[in-house]
Amino acid sequence: MTLTLDNRSQKKESSLTQALREIQQLNSRIAVLEQQHQDYVHQQQNLISAIAEICVSPMQEIEALRILIYRGEGECRRYLRSVLVKRKKAL
């Protein structure tokens, strides 16, 4: 009887230890994801500032934001570079 209770106690403790370890791993992963999200938000804020600085017309700004939303950051940066190149050629 005592041996059976000890085995059950050990299994429960083992399960609890494993659950605690998994919770700690999840908390670590959440922390990493939160940091990645903060980095992403910061990059987007920088990109929106760049859109405001580079685009000279409201239509260019709208196009840049539309590209950012539908095609992503990389395409938006390409568009902004093309706007700068066109502006340099015009000068």
Buried (B, 14 or more C-beta within 10 A) or exposed (E): EEEEEEEEEEEEEEEEEEEEEEEEEEEEEEEEEEEEEEEEEEEEEEBBEBBEEBBEEEEBBEBBBEBBEEEEEEEBBEBBEEBEEEEEEEE
